[in-house]
């Protein structure tokens, strides 16, 4: 991950990896990052010692809400084992860049079997 002049290695400070995307129409740039926990993400985002907070403050001072640049921010909290990412004839991409890789059939042949085999957090909540 690159923020200003600082790069994080996967695993450092809870950062697991990132992907960047560019779209021609409508013109847009997007970066997705993956974190070990919400607490790690929040610590990075709010710490004056990390590059995000000073960059965010600088952005708000320079651009603010003048409408020239849009910010899209979504946060998802995913329970361990409650996701899957499948790749066929392509390199690992997206969430798979931040997680363990295993052959599809190792935990079942159908998505429902694979996700359930990891244990259901819904069952744990009951």
N, C-alpha and C positions, 0 to 999 in steps of 0.2 A: 504494500500500500504506500502510496506516495502522497504526502501532505506537505506542501512547501518543500523544504530541503530534506525532510526526514522520511525514511522508509522503514516499515515494520516488516519483519520476517513472520511468516505464518507461525502461530503459537505464541509470539511475543505479546504480552499484555492482553491476552485473550483474543487477539485478532487471528482469524482462521484463514482469511483469503478475500479476494475481491475480483470482480469482473467489471470491465468498462465497455460501453456500447455507444455507437454513434449512429444517428438516423438522419437521412437526407431530407425526408419530407414527412411531416413537418420537422424542420431542423431541430435536433435535440441531441444532448449528450447525457448519458446516465452512468452512474457507478453503483454497483451493489457490493456491499461488504458483508462478511459473515463473522460473527463473534461468538465466543464460547458461552457468554451469558449477557443478559441485559445489563447487569452490573458492570461488566468489563466495558461494554459500549458506552454506558453513561459516564463512567470514570474517564474514559478517553475524551468524550465530547465536552465535559465540563471542567477538566483540569487546565489551569493556566500554564502548566508545564508542558502540555501536549500541544501539537500544532493546530488542532481543530478549533479550539476556542478563540485564539487570537485571529485566525483566518475568518471565522464567523463574525467576530466583532468588526473586523476590517471591511468585510462584505456589507454588513448592515450600515456601516458609516458611509461607504461609497455608493451603494445601490439602494439599500433599504427597501421601501415598498414603492419605488417609482415605476414598477411594471416592466422594466427593461429585461429583467432576468427572473425566471420562475424557478422555484425550488419545490421539488416533490420529495416527500419523506414518508416512508412507511416502515413500521417496525413490526415484525412477527416473532412471537415467542413459540418455539416448536419443542414439544416434549421429545426426549431421546427416543429414537426408533419410530416416531410417528410421521415419517416422510419416506419418500423414495425418489431416486433419480436414476433413470435408465438411459444408457447410451448404446446405440447400435451403429457401428461403422462411423464413429466420430470420436474426437478426443473428449475427455472428461471436461465438463463445462458447468457453470452455475454452482448450485449447492454441492454438487459432487466434488468440486475442487477443495472443499473444506471438510470433507467427511471421509470415512473409510470406504474402500471399494471392495465389492465381492461379486462373484458371478450371480446372475439373476436367480437361477434355480436353487442356490444354496439355502435360501430361506423360504422356498415355495415357488410354485409355478404361476400363481395368480397374485395380483397386487394385494388383495384382501389377506391372503395367507402370509405374504411377506411382512406387511405392516403389523398384523396381529402377532406374528411370531416374535416380534420385538417386545411384546408386553403392552397392554393397553392402559394408559394413564386414566382413561375413563373408568375402568374396572377398579383401579386403585382409589379413585375418588368416592366410590360407593361404599 
